[in-house]
Amino acid sequence: MSSLRNAIPRPAHKERSQPSSRKKFGLLEKHKDYVVRAKAFHQKEDTLRRLREKAANRNEDEFYFKMARTKTVGGVHKPESEANKYTQEELLLMKTQDIGYVLQKVQSERKKIEKLTATLHSIDNQPSNNHVYFAEDREEAKELQSQHPTDKIPLNSDDIPAIIKRKTDRSYRELEARKNRLSQLENIYMDMSMKKELQKSGRKRKLREEEIVCPTTKPVYKWRAERKR
């Protein structure tokens, strides 16, 4: 009977749409939409209830240090501005630490480039292997020459395996990328060193274009000579 009941076509029950007189209110809310809305509403109610309980049971003598560094504006806590949080000496110390980190990265990158360059140079210039034979007389020397001819077939680039070619190309691309990275790190190091020197005390001025001996795109400063005691 169940198979016959499933064989009979049944009408497709469609959800009722919003009546034309209520189109201005948007889509007609279904039960699943009501469940989502009710769940969110009760979750907000529970959150507000817990906050009211915390406010009612709070300790009036409670103190934490952030109370001294904030103020209430219109019922909203606003922290104090941290624009002058560090002194000039602390800023200079942090700048020195940053420069030391960048300098360490520059030196590390330079060593990696030297190691990779030496490896690629040894691959491109393979030493020729020579085998020396010793003969007792001329007849034995002629026999050895006939057995081992001196002419060697040069290694063609087509004879190199494909995997070796791919590894070599990858190494050259890595070398080029590391050189670009080293150049960027050196520029960053120079800029940070200049900013650190400008933060130090002492009278200085920026040179004009006609005063610069070696033309450059970066600004050049000159410090006033001071007598050291």
C-alpha positions in Angstrom: 0.0 0.0 0.0 2.8 2.4 0.8 4.2 2.0 -2.8 0.8 2.8 -4.3 0.4 5.8 -2.0 3.7 7.2 -3.1 2.8 6.6 -6.8 -0.2 8.9 -6.6 0.8 12.5 -7.4 0.3 14.9 -4.6 -0.2 18.7 -4.8 2.8 20.8 -3.9 1.9 22.9 -0.8 3.3 26.4 -1.2 3.9 28.9 1.5 1.4 31.7 1.7 2.8 35.0 0.5 2.2 38.5 1.8 -1.3 39.7 0.7 -1.3 42.5 -1.8 -2.9 44.9 0.7 0.2 44.4 3.0 3.0 44.6 0.4 4.3 47.7 2.1 5.3 45.6 5.2 7.7 43.5 3.2 7.9 39.7 3.1 5.5 37.7 5.2 7.3 36.3 8.3 7.3 32.5 8.5 7.7 30.4 11.7 11.4 29.8 11.1 12.0 33.5 10.9 10.0 34.1 14.1 12.2 31.4 15.9 15.4 33.3 14.9 14.0 36.6 15.9 12.7 35.3 19.3 16.0 33.6 20.1 18.0 36.8 19.4 15.5 38.8 21.5 15.7 36.5 24.5 19.5 36.4 24.3 19.6 40.2 24.5 17.2 40.1 27.4 19.4 37.6 29.3 22.5 39.8 28.6 20.8 42.9 30.0 19.6 41.0 33.1 23.1 39.8 33.9 24.5 43.3 33.5 21.8 44.7 35.9 22.7 42.0 38.4 26.4 42.9 38.2 25.6 46.6 38.6 23.3 45.9 41.6 25.9 43.6 43.4 29.0 45.6 42.7 31.3 46.7 45.4 31.2 50.4 46.0 34.7 50.4 47.4 36.2 48.7 44.4 39.2 50.4 42.8 41.4 49.7 39.8 44.1 52.0 38.3 42.3 52.5 35.1 39.7 54.7 37.0 42.5 57.2 37.5 43.3 57.3 33.8 39.8 57.6 32.4 37.0 60.1 32.6 33.3 59.9 32.0 31.9 62.1 29.2 28.2 61.8 28.7 28.1 58.5 30.6 30.8 57.0 28.4 34.3 56.2 29.8 37.0 57.7 27.6 40.7 57.0 28.3 43.3 59.7 28.4 45.3 60.5 25.3 48.5 58.5 25.0 50.2 60.9 22.5 53.0 61.8 25.0 53.2 58.4 26.7 57.0 58.0 26.2 59.7 60.4 26.9 62.3 61.5 24.3 64.9 59.2 25.8 62.5 56.2 25.7 61.7 56.9 22.1 65.4 57.1 21.2 66.0 53.7 23.0 63.2 52.0 21.1 64.5 53.5 17.8 68.0 52.0 18.6 66.5 48.6 19.3 64.6 48.7 16.0 67.8 49.7 14.1 69.7 46.9 15.7 67.0 44.4 14.5 67.1 45.7 11.0 70.9 45.6 11.0 70.9 42.0 12.1 68.5 41.1 9.2 70.8 42.9 6.8 73.8 41.0 8.0 71.9 37.7 7.9 70.6 38.4 4.4 74.1 39.3 3.2 75.6 36.0 4.5 72.8 34.0 2.8 73.5 35.8 -0.5 77.3 35.0 -0.2 76.6 31.4 0.5 74.1 31.0 -2.4 76.5 32.8 -4.8 79.3 30.5 -3.9 77.1 27.5 -4.4 76.0 28.6 -7.8 79.5 29.6 -8.8 80.8 26.1 -7.9 77.9 24.6 -10.0 78.7 26.7 -13.0 82.4 26.1 -12.9 82.9 22.4 -12.2 86.7 21.4 -12.0 88.0 19.1 -14.6 89.0 15.7 -13.3 92.4 14.6 -14.6 93.7 11.1 -14.3 97.5 10.7 -14.5 98.9 7.4 -15.9 102.6 6.4 -15.4 104.4 4.3 -18.0 107.8 2.4 -17.8 108.8 3.1 -21.4 107.7 4.6 -24.7 105.8 1.5 -25.9 103.7 1.4 -22.8 103.1 5.1 -23.0 101.8 4.7 -26.6 99.6 1.9 -25.5 98.1 3.9 -22.7 97.5 6.9 -25.1 95.6 4.6 -27.5 93.5 3.1 -24.7 92.7 6.5 -23.1 92.3 9.3 -25.7 92.8 12.8 -24.4 90.0 14.5 -26.4 87.0 15.0 -24.2 83.4 15.6 -25.3 82.3 18.9 -23.8 79.1 18.7 -21.7 76.2 20.2 -23.5 73.4 22.0 -21.7 71.0 19.5 -23.2 72.8 16.7 -21.4 72.0 18.2 -18.0 69.0 16.5 -16.3 65.7 18.5 -16.2 65.5 18.3 -12.4 69.0 19.9 -12.0 68.0 22.7 -14.4 64.9 23.4 -12.4 66.8 23.5 -9.1 69.4 25.8 -10.6 66.8 28.2 -12.1 65.0 28.2 -8.7 68.3 29.1 -6.9 69.0 31.9 -9.3 65.5 33.3 -8.7 66.0 33.0 -5.0 69.3 34.8 -5.3 67.7 37.7 -7.2 64.9 38.0 -4.7 67.3 38.0 -1.8 69.4 40.8 -3.5 66.2 42.9 -3.8 65.3 42.2 -0.2 68.9 43.2 0.9 68.6 46.5 -1.0 65.3 47.3 0.6 66.6 46.5 4.1 69.7 48.7 3.5 67.4 51.6 2.5 65.3 51.1 5.6 68.4 51.0 7.8 69.7 54.2 6.3 66.3 56.0 6.8 66.0 54.8 10.4 69.6 55.8 11.2 68.9 59.3 9.7 65.7 59.7 11.8 67.6 58.6 14.9 70.4 61.1 14.3 67.8 63.9 13.8 66.2 63.1 17.2 69.5 63.8 18.9 70.3 67.2 20.4 72.4 69.6 18.5 71.9 72.4 16.0 71.5 71.2 12.4 70.2 72.4 9.1 69.2 70.9 5.8 71.5 71.7 2.9 70.3 73.3 -0.3 70.8 71.7 -3.7 73.7 74.0 -4.6 75.5 73.2 -1.3 75.5 69.4 -1.9 78.8 68.1 -3.3 77.5 64.7 -4.5 73.9 65.1 -5.9 71.4 62.7 -4.3 67.7 62.4 -4.1 67.7 62.1 -0.2 67.9 65.1 2.1 71.3 66.0 3.4 71.8 67.6 6.8 74.8 69.4 8.4 75.4 69.6 12.1 77.0 72.6 13.8 80.5 71.7 15.1 80.5 71.7 18.9 83.5 71.7 21.2 83.6 68.6 23.4 84.9 69.0 26.9 
